[in-house]
């Protein structure tokens, strides 16, 4: 990292990431990344793996409560460990450099590209599907629209933090309106006596207990996004106050909306229609809004775009933080001289994202990266509990009871462990990809086996890219 002797007040034009994320923006970031593609594609996965309507609704509620527990735990983290970087920084500070690097490795080569691909493919699917109804949209067309959307969002995040945050706020408001358009017709159908799809809701003969962890994966994916707040801690205005407030408001709003949305789906669509649908919200709109059914997919696509924007905004900060800690190439910790955005961290995510889009299997990608995501989140909460026990003197402006992170940690490890039985292929691949970071860590990160000639060439390439991108190391300490 560069010199950290200046204060923000003394160096108005210094190179550093400004605190531009207000309470409204941080709530928009959390809600906007949670309410993305998940609520519009995950109902099928939750129902398929839970076996019936009643259990699927319980899964949705349970995932909301678990996510709230995790988010409260992370609010405790974010007000105690004030660096940006989320899971990576918490593992580094509590369990050490190796678990932190493995989380970073999994994030860069698997979790982040796959997650962004899932959200952006849903964006492409919903945006283009109305033009091909009642047929399925061609896969190539969906992928071309998807790649265009990803490129535009990356470009926006490279251009301006403020523009990205403002657009995120607008899209978050729009997606809450979209959920309202789903919830209201469902409640109206129930008020008119349409309860037939809820008959035998808890028929145990249809429950597949070995598949329940995959139902939780789909549900937790839909809630995924609450942890992005902690990726941008250093850019949040008054984080000690705004992080806990944003966590509580966003999780309560999203949990209520998700449960009501799923009840509305079942009020209008039969369980079989949901299982047969490639896009649940489109099928819902076709049945509930015959006159304006083409508008709903476009609104859903914009919702996915908001989740894509928030996810990319936050994920780039993890790579930025890791490079600043010396576990990732220094180029990733550099900031554009005029735009004050982490431009290299944003641009260099693109190749693997495009690769995941080419692979293009939504549910395969979901199970593929979920193993590593929830294993390391559970490991982070475990590490923080251990760290808190070892360092009781640390100031904790927002302290949660021990049972909150404990319950969340146990739930994460239980879901991850049972998924090895439920979907051994995808979870094993995720495990292997994560462990592939071990030789990288010992040979490259610790720099014990790198020839000097390779190091000098790599440094020379870094300098050339630095000049090309007009970026420099951070000059002001922001934590």
C-alpha positions as CSV (number, residue, x, y, z in Angstrom):
1,X,0.0,0.0,0.0
2,X,1.1,3.5,-0.6
3,X,1.8,6.2,2.0
4,X,-0.9,6.5,4.6
5,X,0.2,9.7,6.4
6,X,-2.4,12.0,5.1
7,X,-5.9,12.5,6.3
8,X,-8.9,12.8,4.0
9,X,-9.3,16.5,5.1
10,X,-5.7,17.3,4.2
11,X,-5.7,15.6,0.8
12,X,-8.9,16.4,-1.1
13,X,-7.4,15.1,-4.4
14,X,-5.6,12.1,-2.9
15,X,-6.2,8.7,-4.3
16,X,-8.6,6.7,-2.1
17,X,-12.1,5.4,-2.0
18,X,-14.4,8.1,-0.6
19,X,-17.2,7.5,1.9
20,X,-20.2,8.0,-0.5
21,X,-22.5,5.2,0.6
22,X,-25.1,6.8,2.8
23,X,-27.8,4.9,4.9
24,X,-30.2,5.0,2.0
25,X,-27.6,3.7,-0.4
26,X,-26.4,0.9,1.9
27,X,-30.0,-0.3,2.4
28,X,-30.5,-0.1,-1.4
29,X,-27.3,-2.1,-1.8
30,X,-28.5,-4.9,0.6
31,X,-32.1,-5.0,-0.7
32,X,-31.0,-4.5,-4.3
33,X,-28.6,-7.4,-4.2
34,X,-31.0,-9.8,-2.3
35,X,-34.0,-9.0,-4.5
36,X,-32.5,-9.9,-7.8
37,X,-32.9,-13.1,-9.8
38,X,-33.3,-15.3,-6.8
39,X,-37.0,-14.7,-6.0
40,X,-37.8,-15.2,-9.7
41,X,-35.8,-18.3,-10.4
42,X,-35.3,-20.0,-6.9
43,X,-39.0,-20.9,-6.2
44,X,-38.7,-23.7,-8.7
45,X,-35.5,-25.0,-7.1
46,X,-37.0,-24.7,-3.5
47,X,-40.2,-26.5,-4.5
48,X,-38.4,-29.2,-6.5
49,X,-36.1,-30.1,-3.6
50,X,-38.5,-29.6,-0.7
51,X,-41.3,-31.8,-2.1
52,X,-44.4,-29.8,-1.3
53,X,-45.9,-26.3,-1.0
54,X,-46.0,-26.2,2.8
55,X,-42.3,-27.2,3.3
56,X,-41.2,-24.9,0.6
57,X,-42.8,-21.9,2.4
58,X,-41.1,-23.0,5.7
59,X,-37.8,-23.1,3.8
60,X,-38.3,-19.6,2.6
61,X,-39.1,-18.3,6.1
62,X,-36.2,-20.3,7.6
63,X,-33.8,-18.9,5.1
64,X,-34.9,-15.4,6.0
65,X,-34.4,-16.0,9.7
66,X,-31.0,-17.6,9.1
67,X,-30.0,-14.8,6.8
68,X,-31.0,-12.3,9.5
69,X,-28.8,-14.2,12.0
70,X,-25.9,-14.1,9.6
71,X,-26.4,-10.4,8.8
72,X,-26.6,-9.5,12.5
73,X,-23.3,-11.4,13.1
74,X,-21.7,-9.6,10.2
75,X,-23.0,-6.2,11.5
76,X,-21.1,-7.1,14.7
77,X,-18.0,-7.9,12.5
78,X,-18.3,-4.7,10.5
79,X,-18.4,-2.4,13.5
80,X,-15.5,-4.2,15.2
81,X,-13.2,-5.0,12.2
82,X,-13.6,-1.8,10.1
83,X,-11.8,-2.9,6.9
84,X,-13.6,-3.5,3.7
85,X,-13.5,-7.0,2.1
86,X,-16.2,-8.9,3.9
87,X,-15.6,-12.7,4.4
88,X,-12.0,-12.4,3.2
89,X,-10.9,-9.8,5.8
90,X,-12.7,-11.6,8.6
91,X,-11.0,-14.9,7.9
92,X,-7.7,-13.1,7.6
93,X,-8.1,-11.3,10.9
94,X,-9.5,-14.3,12.9
95,X,-8.2,-17.6,11.4
96,X,-5.1,-16.4,9.5
97,X,-3.8,-16.0,5.9
98,X,-4.4,-19.6,4.5
99,X,-8.2,-19.8,5.1
100,X,-8.5,-16.2,3.9
101,X,-6.6,-16.9,0.7
102,X,-8.6,-20.1,0.0
103,X,-11.8,-18.0,0.3
104,X,-10.3,-15.4,-2.0
105,X,-9.3,-18.0,-4.5
106,X,-12.7,-19.7,-4.5
107,X,-14.3,-16.2,-4.8
108,X,-12.3,-15.2,-7.8
109,X,-12.2,-18.4,-9.8
110,X,-15.7,-19.8,-8.9
111,X,-18.1,-18.1,-6.5
112,X,-18.1,-14.6,-8.0
113,X,-18.1,-15.5,-11.7
114,X,-20.7,-18.2,-11.2
115,X,-22.9,-15.9,-9.0
116,X,-22.8,-13.1,-11.5
117,X,-23.4,-15.5,-14.3
118,X,-26.6,-16.9,-12.6
119,X,-28.0,-13.4,-12.0
120,X,-27.0,-12.0,-15.5
121,X,-28.4,-15.1,-17.3
122,X,-31.7,-14.6,-15.5
123,X,-31.5,-10.9,-16.7
124,X,-31.0,-12.0,-20.3
125,X,-33.7,-14.7,-20.1
126,X,-36.4,-12.4,-18.7
127,X,-35.5,-9.5,-21.0
128,X,-35.6,-11.4,-24.2
129,X,-38.3,-14.0,-23.4
130,X,-41.3,-11.8,-24.3
131,X,-40.1,-11.5,-27.9
132,X,-40.2,-15.3,-28.3
133,X,-43.3,-16.2,-26.3
134,X,-44.8,-18.9,-26.4
135,X,-41.5,-20.5,-27.6
136,X,-38.3,-20.6,-25.6
137,X,-35.7,-17.8,-26.3
138,X,-32.6,-19.2,-28.2
139,X,-29.7,-19.8,-25.8
140,X,-27.3,-17.9,-27.9
141,X,-29.5,-14.8,-27.9
142,X,-29.9,-15.0,-24.1
143,X,-26.1,-15.2,-23.7
144,X,-25.4,-12.3,-26.0
145,X,-27.9,-10.1,-24.1
146,X,-26.3,-11.3,-20.8
147,X,-22.8,-10.5,-21.9
148,X,-23.9,-7.0,-23.0
149,X,-25.5,-6.4,-19.6
150,X,-22.4,-7.5,-17.7
151,X,-20.2,-5.2,-19.8
152,X,-22.4,-2.2,-19.3
153,X,-22.6,-2.7,-15.5
154,X,-18.8,-3.1,-15.2
155,X,-18.3,0.1,-17.3
156,X,-20.7,2.0,-15.0
157,X,-18.9,0.9,-11.9
158,X,-15.6,1.9,-13.5
159,X,-17.0,5.3,-14.3
160,X,-18.4,6.5,-11.0
161,X,-19.2,5.3,-7.5
162,X,-22.0,7.9,-7.1
163,X,-23.6,7.0,-10.4
164,X,-23.5,3.3,-9.6
165,X,-25.0,3.9,-6.1
166,X,-27.7,6.2,-7.4
167,X,-28.8,3.7,-10.1
168,X,-28.8,1.0,-7.5
169,X,-31.2,3.0,-5.4
170,X,-33.6,3.6,-8.3
171,X,-33.5,-0.1,-9.4
172,X,-34.1,-1.2,-5.8
173,X,-37.3,1.0,-5.6
174,X,-38.4,-0.5,-9.0
175,X,-37.9,-4.1,-7.9
176,X,-40.0,-3.5,-4.7
177,X,-42.7,-2.2,-7.1
178,X,-42.3,-5.4,-9.1
179,X,-42.7,-7.6,-6.0
180,X,-45.8,-5.6,-5.2
181,X,-47.2,-6.4,-8.7
182,X,-46.8,-10.1,-7.8
183,X,-48.0,-10.0,-4.2
184,X,-51.3,-8.0,-4.8
185,X,-52.9,-10.4,-7.4
186,X,-52.0,-13.4,-5.2
187,X,-53.6,-11.9,-2.1
188,X,-56.6,-11.0,-4.2
189,X,-56.9,-14.6,-5.5
190,X,-56.7,-15.9,-1.9
191,X,-59.4,-13.4,-0.8
192,X,-61.6,-14.8,-3.6
193,X,-61.3,-18.3,-2.2
194,X,-58.6,-19.8,-4.4
195,X,-57.0,-22.1,-1.8
196,X,-56.8,-25.2,-4.0
197,X,-53.1,-25.1,-4.5
198,X,-52.5,-25.2,-0.8
199,X,-54.4,-28.4,-0.2
200,X,-52.3,-31.2,1.3
201,X,-49.5,-28.6,1.7
202,X,-47.6,-30.8,4.2
203,X,-48.1,-34.2,2.6
204,X,-45.0,-36.0,4.0
205,X,-45.1,-38.6,1.3
206,X,-43.8,-36.0,-1.2
207,X,-41.0,-34.7,1.0
208,X,-37.5,-35.7,-0.1
209,X,-35.4,-35.1,3.0
210,X,-32.1,-35.9,1.3
211,X,-32.8,-33.0,-1.1
212,X,-33.7,-30.4,1.5
213,X,-30.2,-29.0,1.7
214,X,-30.5,-28.1,-2.0
215,X,-33.8,-26.4,-1.3
216,X,-31.9,-24.3,1.3
217,X,-29.2,-23.6,-1.2
218,X,-31.8,-22.1,-3.6
219,X,-33.5,-20.2,-0.8
220,X,-30.3,-18.9,0.6
221,X,-29.2,-17.8,-2.9
222,X,-32.3,-15.7,-3.1
223,X,-31.4,-14.0,0.2
224,X,-27.7,-13.8,-0.7
225,X,-26.6,-10.1,-0.7
226,X,-26.9,-9.2,3.0
227,X,-23.1,-9.7,3.4
228,X,-22.3,-7.2,0.6
229,X,-22.6,-4.4,3.1
230,X,-19.4,-5.6,4.8
231,X,-17.6,-5.6,1.5
232,X,-17.7,-1.8,1.4
233,X,-17.3,-0.9,5.1
234,X,-14.7,1.8,4.4
235,X,-17.0,3.6,2.0
236,X,-20.1,3.7,4.3
237,X,-20.9,7.0,6.0
238,X,-21.0,6.5,9.8
239,X,-20.7,2.7,9.6
240,X,-21.1,2.1,13.4
241,X,-24.7,3.3,13.1
242,X,-25.6,2.6,9.5
243,X,-24.4,-1.0,9.1
244,X,-26.7,-2.4,11.9
245,X,-29.7,-0.2,10.8
246,X,-29.3,-1.3,7.2
247,X,-29.0,-5.0,8.1
248,X,-32.2,-5.0,10.2
249,X,-34.3,-2.9,7.8
250,X,-33.3,-4.8,4.7
251,X,-33.7,-8.3,6.1
252,X,-37.1,-7.7,7.6
253,X,-38.4,-6.1,4.4
254,X,-37.0,-8.8,2.1
255,X,-38.2,-11.7,4.3
256,X,-41.7,-10.4,4.4
257,X,-41.7,-9.7,0.7
258,X,-40.3,-13.2,-0.2
259,X,-42.8,-15.1,1.9
260,X,-45.7,-13.1,0.5
261,X,-44.4,-13.4,-3.1
262,X,-44.2,-17.2,-2.8
263,X,-47.7,-17.4,-1.3
264,X,-48.9,-15.3,-4.3
265,X,-47.2,-17.7,-6.8
266,X,-49.0,-20.7,-5.3
267,X,-52.3,-18.8,-5.2
268,X,-52.2,-18.3,-9.0
269,X,-50.0,-21.2,-10.3
270,X,-50.2,-24.9,-9.4
271,X,-47.0,-26.5,-8.1
272,X,-46.7,-28.4,-11.4
273,X,-46.9,-25.2,-13.4
274,X,-44.1,-23.8,-11.2
275,X,-41.9,-26.9,-11.8
276,X,-42.6,-26.8,-15.5
277,X,-41.7,-23.1,-15.8
278,X,-38.4,-21.8,-17.0
279,X,-39.2,-18.3,-15.7
280,X,-41.7,-18.4,-12.8
281,X,-42.5,-14.7,-12.8
282,X,-43.3,-14.8,-16.6
283,X,-45.7,-17.8,-16.1
284,X,-47.3,-15.9,-13.2
285,X,-47.7,-12.7,-15.3
286,X,-49.2,-14.7,-18.2
287,X,-51.9,-16.0,-15.9
288,X,-52.5,-13.0,-13.6
289,X,-52.0,-10.1,-16.1
290,X,-53.2,-11.1,-19.5
291,X,-53.1,-7.5,-20.7
292,X,-49.7,-6.3,-19.4
293,X,-48.0,-9.7,-19.1
294,X,-45.1,-8.5,-21.3
295,X,-44.2,-5.7,-18.8
296,X,-43.5,-8.0,-15.8
297,X,-40.5,-9.8,-17.5
298,X,-38.9,-6.5,-18.3
299,X,-39.4,-5.3,-14.7
300,X,-37.9,-8.6,-13.5
301,X,-34.9,-8.1,-15.9
302,X,-34.3,-4.7,-14.4
303,X,-34.5,-6.2,-10.9
304,X,-31.8,-8.7,-12.0
305,X,-29.7,-5.8,-13.4
306,X,-29.9,-4.1,-10.0
307,X,-28.6,-7.3,-8.2
308,X,-25.9,-7.6,-10.9
309,X,-24.8,-4.0,-10.3
310,X,-24.7,-4.3,-6.5
311,X,-22.8,-7.6,-6.6
312,X,-20.1,-6.3,-9.0
313,X,-19.8,-3.1,-6.9
314,X,-19.2,-5.1,-3.7
315,X,-17.1,-8.0,-5.1
316,X,-14.5,-5.7,-6.6
317,X,-13.8,-4.4,-3.0
318,X,-12.9,-7.9,-1.8
319,X,-10.2,-8.2,-4.5
320,X,-9.1,-4.6,-3.7
321,X,-8.7,-5.5,0.0
322,X,-6.9,-8.7,-0.7
323,X,-4.4,-7.0,-3.0
324,X,-3.9,-4.3,-0.3
325,X,-3.1,-7.1,2.2
326,X,-0.5,-8.6,-0.2
327,X,-2.3,-11.8,-1.1
328,X,-3.3,-10.8,-4.6
329,X,-1.5,-8.9,-7.4
330,X,-0.8,-5.3,-6.4
331,X,-2.6,-4.0,-9.5
332,X,-6.0,-5.0,-8.0
333,X,-5.4,-2.6,-5.1
334,X,-5.0,0.4,-7.4
335,X,-7.6,3.2,-7.9
336,X,-8.3,5.4,-10.9
337,X,-6.7,8.8,-10.5
338,X,-9.7,10.8,-11.6
339,X,-12.7,8.5,-11.1
340,X,-11.6,7.1,-7.6
341,X,-12.9,3.6,-8.5
342,X,-11.1,0.3,-8.2
343,X,-10.9,0.0,-12.0
344,X,-8.4,-3.0,-12.3
345,X,-10.4,-5.1,-9.8
346,X,-13.5,-4.5,-11.8
347,X,-12.1,-5.1,-15.3
348,X,-10.1,-8.2,-14.4
349,X,-13.2,-10.0,-13.2
350,X,-14.7,-10.1,-16.7
351,X,-12.9,-13.1,-18.4
352,X,-14.1,-15.7,-15.9
353,X,-17.6,-14.2,-15.8
354,X,-17.8,-14.6,-19.5
355,X,-16.7,-18.2,-19.2
356,X,-19.4,-19.0,-16.7
357,X,-22.0,-17.4,-18.9
358,X,-20.9,-19.7,-21.8
359,X,-21.4,-22.7,-19.5
360,X,-24.8,-21.3,-18.8
361,X,-26.6,-23.9,-16.6
362,X,-28.4,-21.9,-14.0
363,X,-29.1,-24.6,-11.4
364,X,-25.8,-26.4,-12.0
365,X,-23.9,-23.2,-11.4
366,X,-26.0,-22.5,-8.3
367,X,-25.1,-25.8,-6.6
368,X,-21.6,-25.6,-8.0
369,X,-20.6,-22.5,-6.1
370,X,-23.0,-22.7,-3.1
371,X,-20.8,-25.3,-1.3
372,X,-17.8,-23.0,-1.0
373,X,-19.8,-19.8,-0.4
374,X,-21.6,-21.2,2.7
375,X,-18.7,-23.2,4.0
376,X,-16.5,-20.1,4.2
377,X,-19.3,-17.8,5.5
378,X,-19.8,-20.4,8.3
379,X,-16.0,-20.5,8.8
380,X,-16.0,-16.7,9.1
381,X,-18.6,-16.6,11.8
382,X,-16.8,-19.4,13.6
383,X,-13.6,-17.5,13.4
384,X,-15.2,-14.4,14.8
385,X,-16.6,-16.2,17.8
386,X,-13.1,-17.6,18.5
387,X,-11.5,-14.2,18.0
388,X,-14.0,-12.6,20.3
389,X,-13.2,-15.2,23.0
390,X,-9.5,-14.5,22.6
391,X,-9.8,-10.7,22.5
392,X,-12.6,-9.7,24.9
393,X,-11.0,-6.2,25.2
394,X,-11.9,-5.3,21.6
395,X,-14.5,-2.5,21.4
396,X,-17.7,-3.8,19.8
397,X,-20.1,-0.9,19.1
398,X,-22.8,-3.4,18.0
399,X,-22.7,-6.7,19.9
400,X,-25.0,-9.6,19.3
401,X,-25.7,-12.5,21.7
402,X,-23.4,-15.5,21.2
403,X,-26.3,-17.8,20.1
404,X,-26.9,-15.7,17.0
405,X,-23.6,-16.5,15.2
406,X,-23.6,-20.0,16.8
407,X,-26.9,-21.0,15.3
408,X,-25.9,-19.5,11.9
409,X,-22.6,-21.3,11.9
410,X,-24.1,-24.7,12.8
411,X,-26.8,-24.1,10.0
412,X,-24.1,-23.3,7.4
413,X,-22.0,-26.4,8.2
414,X,-25.1,-28.6,8.4
415,X,-26.3,-27.5,4.9
416,X,-22.8,-27.8,3.5
417,X,-22.2,-31.2,5.0
418,X,-25.5,-32.7,3.9
419,X,-25.1,-31.3,0.4
420,X,-22.2,-33.6,-0.2
421,X,-24.7,-36.4,-0.1
422,X,-27.5,-34.6,-1.9
423,X,-25.4,-33.4,-4.9
424,X,-22.0,-35.0,-4.6
425,X,-20.9,-34.1,-8.1
426,X,-21.2,-30.3,-8.0
427,X,-20.2,-30.0,-4.4
428,X,-17.1,-32.1,-4.9
429,X,-16.1,-30.0,-7.9
430,X,-16.6,-26.9,-5.7
431,X,-14.4,-28.5,-3.0
432,X,-11.7,-29.4,-5.5
433,X,-11.6,-26.0,-7.1
434,X,-11.3,-24.4,-3.6
435,X,-8.4,-26.8,-2.6
436,X,-6.7,-26.0,-5.9
437,X,-5.7,-22.8,-4.3
438,X,-3.3,-24.6,-1.9
439,X,-0.4,-24.9,-4.3
440,X,-1.0,-21.3,-5.5
441,X,-0.7,-20.1,-1.9
442,X,2.5,-22.0,-1.0
443,X,4.2,-21.4,-4.3
444,X,3.1,-17.9,-5.3
445,X,1.6,-16.0,-2.4
446,X,4.4,-16.9,0.0
447,X,6.8,-16.3,-2.8
448,X,9.2,-19.0,-1.8
449,X,9.6,-20.6,-5.1
450,X,9.3,-17.8,-7.7
451,X,12.4,-17.2,-9.8
452,X,13.6,-13.6,-9.6
453,X,13.3,-13.2,-13.4
454,X,9.6,-14.0,-13.3
455,X,9.1,-11.5,-10.5
456,X,10.8,-8.7,-12.4
457,X,8.8,-9.5,-15.5
458,X,5.5,-9.5,-13.6
459,X,6.4,-6.2,-11.9
460,X,7.2,-4.7,-15.3
461,X,3.8,-5.8,-16.7
462,X,2.1,-4.4,-13.6
463,X,3.7,-1.0,-14.2
464,X,2.6,-1.0,-17.9
465,X,-1.0,-1.9,-17.0
466,X,-0.9,0.8,-14.3
467,X,0.1,3.4,-16.8
468,X,-2.5,2.1,-19.3
469,X,-5.4,2.2,-16.8
470,X,-4.2,5.5,-15.1
471,X,-4.4,3.9,-11.6
472,X,-2.3,4.3,-8.5
473,X,-2.1,2.8,-5.0
474,X,-4.3,4.2,-2.2
475,X,-2.8,7.2,-0.5
476,X,-5.1,7.6,2.5
477,X,-5.9,5.0,5.1
478,X,-9.6,4.7,5.3
479,X,-10.0,2.2,8.2
